[in-house]
Amino acid sequence: REIYRNKISQIESITRLTAARSLVVNALVQRDQKFLQKDLPKVLKRERLDMLTLVDRQGIVICRARNPALFGDTLMSDPFVQRVQKTKRIVSGTDIIPHPFLLKESSELATQAFMEITPTPKAKPRADKAERSGMMLKAAVPLFDESNEFRGALLGGVLINRNFEIVDKINQIVHEGEIYKGRGTGTTKIFQGDLRIFENAETFVARLVKAGLL
């Protein structure tokens, strides 16, 4: 839990520091999309985020770092945006991102989140055959101008689906890299509801080998 929470805190810190930059705030106020479309993608890549999206105080998208060409739509249905608009405070945690919203951010993220559902013993029956929404560690930070007037929010996030980083780190710390008969002694998995969306790299590879896919 601590490792998971630390990752959220890291995302929050990156988003907060970016939102605090006067150049970003001024670009939002002046609707300088040319600057934002050049600057925010650099931050996204450097900090290894999957999402970095700027909205104004009405929740209208001003710039998507991962998809700069798409803007002008609303994110007012996003619970993080709603909370920031209401409280004018930072909000961070875990969010389930619907497929249409992932697709707007990036087709790659939508593909990363897509997962065919394979029935397993003792699993709760599901009518749908695939999961298209994604689980994201996310932070939303309010932006204020020099007069301390609320101007909008910056959203930063990392998609957990098919992401080895957290599960491998948890497995390494909890099980201390112990090896038994050539294999690690521990398995770490992350579930989205009752669906396993990822596990540590060693277990994932072993599963592929067993299934004859590797």
Salt bridges, closest charged atoms under 4 A:
ASP39 OD2 - ARG21 NH1 2.77
GLU47 OE2 - ARG46 NE 3.46
ASP50 OD1 - ARG66 NH1 3.47
ASP56 OD2 - ARG31 NH2 2.89
ASP73 OD2 - ARG64 NH2 2.73
ASP73 OD2 - LYS104 NZ 3.52
ASP78 OD2 - LYS138 NZ 2.48
ASP95 OD2 - LYS138 NZ 2.85
GLU105 OE2 - ARG64 NE 3.18
ASP128 OD2 - ARG126 NH2 3.15
GLU131 OE1 - ARG126 NH2 3.01
ASP145 OD2 - ARG151 NE 2.97
GLU149 OE2 - ARG57 NH1 2.53
GLU165 OE2 - LYS7 NZ 3.20
ASP194 OD1 - ARG126 NH1 3.27
GLU199 OE1 - ARG196 NE 3.68
GLU199 OE2 - ARG207 NE 2.77
